[in-house]
Amino acid sequence: MNDNKKTYWKGIEQLSNDPEFVKNADREFPEFLPINGNSEGGGSSRRDFLKMMGFGIAAVSLAACEAPVRKAIPYVNKPVDVDPGIPNYYASTYTHGGDYCSILVKTREGRPIKIEGNSLCKITEGGTSAQVQASVLTLYDRERLGLPVIGGKDGTWEDLDKEVIAKLRSIAAQGGQIRIVSNTVLSPTTKQVIEDFKAQYPTAQHVVYDAVSAHGILAANEESFGTRAIPRYDFSRADVIVSFAADFLGTWLSPVEYSRQYSKTRKIGANKKTMSRHYQFESLLSMTGGNADYRTRIKPSEEGKAVVALYEAITANKKSDIEYINKAAADLKKAQGKSLVVAGSNDPRVQVVVNAINSALNNYGTTIDLSSPAYYKQGDDAAMDRFVNDVKGGKVAGVIFYNCNPVYNYKGGAELAEALKKVSLKVSTSDRPDETAAISDYVAPDHHFLESWGDAEPVQGYYTFVQPAITPIFNTRQAQESLLTWAGVQTPDYYTYLKNAWARRGVSGNAWDKALHDGILGARSASAGVEGDTTSLASTVTAAAGAAAFAGDVSKASAAINNIKGSGLELVIYQKVAIGDGSQANNPWLQEMPDPVTKATWDNYLSVSPKWASENDVKSFEGKCNMARITVNGVSKDVPVLIQPGQAEGTVGLALGYGRVNGGLVANGRGVDAYPFMQVQNGVVAYQVLSGVQVEVLSEVYQIAQTQTHQTYMGRDTVVQESVLSKYQDDPFAGRHDPKIATWMSEEGSVHPGALSLWKGHKYNNHHWGMAIDLNSCTGCSACTIACQAENNVPVVGRDEVINRRDMHWLRIDRYYSSDADPEDKRGLEIAAANPEVTFQPMLCQHCNNAPCETVCPVAATTHSTEGLNQMTYNRCIGTRYCANNCPYKVRRFNWFKYHDNGNFEDINTPMNNDLGKMVLNPDVTVRSRGVMEKCSFCVQRIQYGKLEAKKEGRRPKDGDITTACASACPTDAIVFGDMNDTESRIYKMLNINDTDGPDYITEKEILEPRAYHVIGEIGTKPNVTYLTKIRNKDIEETKA
Amino acid sequence: MTQNRPLTRVFLAFTLAGSLLFTNISRAQEADQQNAAEGTQQGTEQAAPATDGGLPADDASISEGMSLFNSNCKSCHKIEGKLVGPALKDVHKRAPSIDWIVDFVHNSSKVIASGDAYANKIYEEYNKTQMTAFPTLSRQQILNILGYIKQETDALAAAPTTTAVPGDATGQGQGTDTGIPASYMNIIMIALVVVLLLILVVLILITTVLKKYINQKGELEEADKEIVDASFNINAVVKSKPFIFLVTFISAAIVFKVVIHNLYAVGIQQGYAPKQPIAFSHKLHAGQYEIDCNYCHTGVRKSKNANIPSPNICMNCHVAIKTESPEIQKIYAAIENDRPIEWVRIHNLPDLAYFNHAQHVEVGGIECQTCHGEVQEMEVVAQASLLTMGWCIDCHRKTDVNTKGNEYYDNLVELHNAEGKGALKVEDIGGLECSKCHY
């Protein structure tokens, strides 16, 4: 069985067996930690002790005298549908520029506290992303503007409207040009508002740009098919997926939707033993690249050539010397009509060739649907460029920045800021005094989307709605209402406007109520009228409608592409999964979310290949690395360096979204701003710099707060179990490490380690909660980490404390690099480190039935429940940390500080340190204090709530009623939670559980699913969390490196 | 004692039956008078009075009607006697028609506005107090309530002949409550003390006599004589080591006991009865007027919070009742100024403990009084229970799970019975586990 001879490592330091790492690895807490506070030096003296004791006694005796008087304050007039203690859910839609997700908002006592996916939506299908999960915290950001701003001072709406209207009218009277600048607008009604505005001011034009543009795809489709649109991709129908630097699971266009679709092709089991094959050609190791079966490292300058090579290999059987191109071509040809080729490039020429490939493979009409285009990115780089030039030329008299921040997130932001001085009227609707709002004359702050009304059309003919889940916290006004007011529309109340607009589209009365209730309207035909059944969007894709004649000029594009040349180092500018384009940079949850691949928090960095690092004598230890000065076209920035295995030689990478100046206290000064490095190439914004990149290594050392190398499994190495598809097809147990222990007690002479125990076992008469995690589905996106943080009031600790290994995430995603090379073969390992395989593994409390933590607690603060939970009782914990030491999975987290109401964490842990931020806390979960241990509770509050609902109705809970925050957030359904005692439950069937009766009414759960294993099961902990092996769709000969 | 029991029972039964008989007769008389009076009114105003035909009489409907009546109507109506609204006795006979009643319950103001004579008459009679609309009650539910009212009315009329039986039952209930009474224990104790004292006196007498006898004989040596004549030296005793040890030990023990006792009392607020901003009397509302707890504390059956009522619930009745009272003026002020009333919280659980009312009241079937004490007798509400963890755990150990008719527990009960360990207590289903209350 044990055919898994791979070497796994978490970071470079572990691979190279750095002596410092080895020393620290087996310690629960490294020695270098300061004991007292953040910066205090030295211990406390005898006097301090006496003082503290005196104070302590005084405090205790005072406290004993009289309990504080607490008030109970009911509503003055209780709203009918709000009952204190009972959550209400409202369907809404997360839109942020072109980012889209249909959601349910959980509110308690009228305040949103958690976001869940809306499973009715056919696009996102109940999935969410980390950014969507974290957006609820942005609502309670006290750095949002509370009042309209006039000339840098607080003003009133009346004054602002009066002045803006007067100026707009005078501009219009003189025939001056007015521009509305925005990111992608998904809302059809908002577009109508802009049209109304334009009708009032005929010189007004709407300029759309995107911080990360998809202009290339739009332009290419215009050239190829005559429609400027992003087609609707359907990864779920693809057997072969080839991606050229498109991080479609993490950041590209609509990652939640694509993750969902992708995961459907990656699930395997007894009834489905095939899965998609995924090729990734990219420079940096992206999250999507980490999931790929075959990954080729290419330089950005080779990206277009690789696409052309693939095209030629498919159409002309021309062999290419780029690794895996020929193999991909052969696979694609076999999977005609069931394959998908995508590219992240913003170069229309590259996209034309991609279109040609898909067209040659007959993918239009099956995996690509041009007839119902997606509207995720509508930015027009050329138009934006014209706008900037117009401003520079003094041709524009008035600009309204509708929820966008081009001074920060457009490539020529600094130039634009300078040029904007010439514009007489600058209005921003930004919710905070960001870089653009700071230089605007007027700021008319918009609501947060959870306070707004609205609609969205992510895909043509598919509508979802936005409804407020809270009354506006500040004196803000919906931006659409501002535009309508300035346009002089009679009823500027946007709700009425929206309702009327939909009434005109034939949705009113009950249909309108239902649409708001469901959050979706479902697919509608263009001619109006709601379709009765909205079962599947995909079903509307017909071959005839989806296919279109390809009319692009491939040879011209290929010729142009072949002329692209890079010289020296090439820079790739990319988005991180958490921070994205930086608009939510003031969100500490996202800042502290470890990047899925690098596991770095709170910073961006220059990622370099290990080879470059050794050539330049750059060494890294636990994120501690030299700084480097990167210079592109005269712009220089000092950045920390991070050595990234899997990165193409001759490339460096830098993430967008950092280096904010006016982002807020959390965001400001974190990392460096990469936008100034972006360039225009051939009329489009390029996210790569192909020449003229200079990197100079500085002597200064900086430590990036990385989490991955914090814990080790003490040399136990059956944590990840994996195999390849062909082996799995022959033997479902492929890749399994199935240890047995010799004993006289069994007839076979050996038993599973869990079967031998000092204890009698646990009796689960009622429920037996369990979780199954499919490593094949998990893409590492970390939506679960943030969902867990929001649900369980997990504190944010800040960069310094992450470096001190005191991160508090209850659920972490471990990222392992691996290769087949023999551990003794140093040369082989070095090659492997250049392009390793990647495995993502969500790791949380395993709720062991023989829990090592429970037996060592001196005060029985951690105990086992009759439902299989490993319970942690904070008020009993005295903080010995024995349990964390004894936990083989290293999932226990110790509160080194009081993270709430603590001045030291005020600008870091905002959800626990100001009254506004505290509104996001889940009132059903205790906010832990200093000195206690905490860990995953399997969302016991949700279990208790679900059980109580069932009891109130006098029934058993149905499978799916009760689920954990991580499982419900997962866009790929990788986490399944349920009652293993319920024979109808998904988890019971998925793990193929066989109940065997033991003595004392104890039922043993025997898991028969061949792929299922327990992490380090050989130590006999008998966890209630079960993992399913990772299966890669690789051919066997390729696995021998 | 056992001989006494039948006698007591008979006596009790007689007295109770007698008193009940008397009160019921007098009530029935009043009712008859009222009936007669209302009958004449009906005769003059309404040609075709409603009959009681079609009102449900089966037990299920009646019991549903009773619970609906208790939770919706009882705060303003009694079966007999005016409260906020008229007595409901024989309402089905009195009102123009059943349909009229249904319409009136659904939306009384609409009926009044329609110019209906009878409706307007009641409206005027009750100082233009508008009845709360119950649009959510179905026609059948209203019929069930009426069925319950009819049954109650009939029961009142038939009261004189039937009520003797419960009297007898009460007598039995009291008689069976036996055990060793405290007074007997006291008598035994006193007797013991007396006997011991007597023995002491006898012993002293004996030693004195013996001492005298020995001294008179005069045969003792010096040493022995000293022992026999030794006088009690209090100084020596006080300075003796055992005595000092004993005193130190006892005083230390007392101090220890007092400290521990007081430490356990830290944070315990049993009996805490703070002055509230409005002198609301539970004794009046819950006791005298028997308003269901659920009527004001709306969350108690569905939420973790029982909810302190918002002023709009007070307004259901106080829009018309006692409007001049200075206490009630405070409610009006709260509504007018849009400032919530800041009640002082009496029952304070620590933040680390999770308590859910719905679990205990709706699922567990626990009476409010079990934890909150006899609230209906409290002028000012005081914390009745300890609210310590030990108090919670104790109850979870003793209380049977309310499994009846709840499918959730079926399998649990079966498994528990298979193990044969007596009744299913809360502790048997994990009621003592940490994360049932702490998370």
Chai-1 contact restraints between the chains, C-beta under 6 A:
chainA,res_idxA,chainB,res_idxB,connection_type,confidence,min_distance_angstrom,max_distance_angstrom,comment,restraint_id
A,A64,B,V266,contact,1.0,0.0,6.0,A-B,restraint_1
A,A67,B,Q269,contact,1.0,0.0,6.0,A-B,restraint_2
A,V69,B,V344,contact,1.0,0.0,6.0,A-B,restraint_3
A,R70,B,R345,contact,1.0,0.0,6.0,A-B,restraint_4
A,R70,B,N348,contact,1.0,0.0,6.0,A-B,restraint_5
A,K71,B,E342,contact,1.0,0.0,6.0,A-B,restraint_6
A,A72,B,I308,contact,1.0,0.0,6.0,A-B,restraint_7
A,A72,B,W343,contact,1.0,0.0,6.0,A-B,restraint_8
A,A72,B,R345,contact,1.0,0.0,6.0,A-B,restraint_9
A,I73,B,P340,contact,1.0,0.0,6.0,A-B,restraint_10
A,I73,B,E342,contact,1.0,0.0,6.0,A-B,restraint_11
A,P74,B,I308,contact,1.0,0.0,6.0,A-B,restraint_12
A,P74,B,S310,contact,1.0,0.0,6.0,A-B,restraint_13
A,Y75,B,S310,contact,1.0,0.0,6.0,A-B,restraint_14
A,V76,B,P311,contact,1.0,0.0,6.0,A-B,restraint_15
A,V76,B,D338,contact,1.0,0.0,6.0,A-B,restraint_16
A,V76,B,P340,contact,1.0,0.0,6.0,A-B,restraint_17
A,N77,B,N312,contact,1.0,0.0,6.0,A-B,restraint_18
A,K78,B,S310,contact,1.0,0.0,6.0,A-B,restraint_19
A,D83,B,G299,contact,1.0,0.0,6.0,A-B,restraint_20
A,D83,B,S303,contact,1.0,0.0,6.0,A-B,restraint_21
A,P84,B,N305,contact,1.0,0.0,6.0,A-B,restraint_22
A,P84,B,N307,contact,1.0,0.0,6.0,A-B,restraint_23
A,G85,B,G299,contact,1.0,0.0,6.0,A-B,restraint_24
A,G85,B,S303,contact,1.0,0.0,6.0,A-B,restraint_25
A,G85,B,K304,contact,1.0,0.0,6.0,A-B,restraint_26
A,G85,B,N305,contact,1.0,0.0,6.0,A-B,restraint_27
A,I86,B,S303,contact,1.0,0.0,6.0,A-B,restraint_28
A,N765,B,L412,contact,1.0,0.0,6.0,A-B,restraint_29
A,N765,B,L415,contact,1.0,0.0,6.0,A-B,restraint_30
A,N766,B,L412,contact,1.0,0.0,6.0,A-B,restraint_31
A,T863,B,C434,contact,1.0,0.0,6.0,A-B,restraint_32
A,S865,B,E433,contact,1.0,0.0,6.0,A-B,restraint_33
A,S865,B,S435,contact,1.0,0.0,6.0,A-B,restraint_34
A,T866,B,G430,contact,1.0,0.0,6.0,A-B,restraint_35
A,Q871,B,C434,contact,1.0,0.0,6.0,A-B,restraint_36
A,Q871,B,S435,contact,1.0,0.0,6.0,A-B,restraint_37
A,T873,B,C434,contact,1.0,0.0,6.0,A-B,restraint_38
A,T873,B,H438,contact,1.0,0.0,6.0,A-B,restraint_39
A,N875,B,L352,contact,1.0,0.0,6.0,A-B,restraint_40
A,T926,B,L352,contact,1.0,0.0,6.0,A-B,restraint_41
A,S937,B,Y439,contact,1.0,0.0,6.0,A-B,restraint_42
A,V940,B,S435,contact,1.0,0.0,6.0,A-B,restraint_43
A,V940,B,Y439,contact,1.0,0.0,6.0,A-B,restraint_44
A,Q941,B,Y439,contact,1.0,0.0,6.0,A-B,restraint_45
A,L948,B,Q359,contact,1.0,0.0,6.0,A-B,restraint_46
A,A950,B,Y408,contact,1.0,0.0,6.0,A-B,restraint_47
A,K951,B,V363,contact,1.0,0.0,6.0,A-B,restraint_48
A,K951,B,Y408,contact,1.0,0.0,6.0,A-B,restraint_49
A,K952,B,E362,contact,1.0,0.0,6.0,A-B,restraint_50
A,G954,B,N406,contact,1.0,0.0,6.0,A-B,restraint_51
A,G954,B,E407,contact,1.0,0.0,6.0,A-B,restraint_52
A,R955,B,E407,contact,1.0,0.0,6.0,A-B,restraint_53
A,R956,B,Y408,contact,1.0,0.0,6.0,A-B,restraint_54
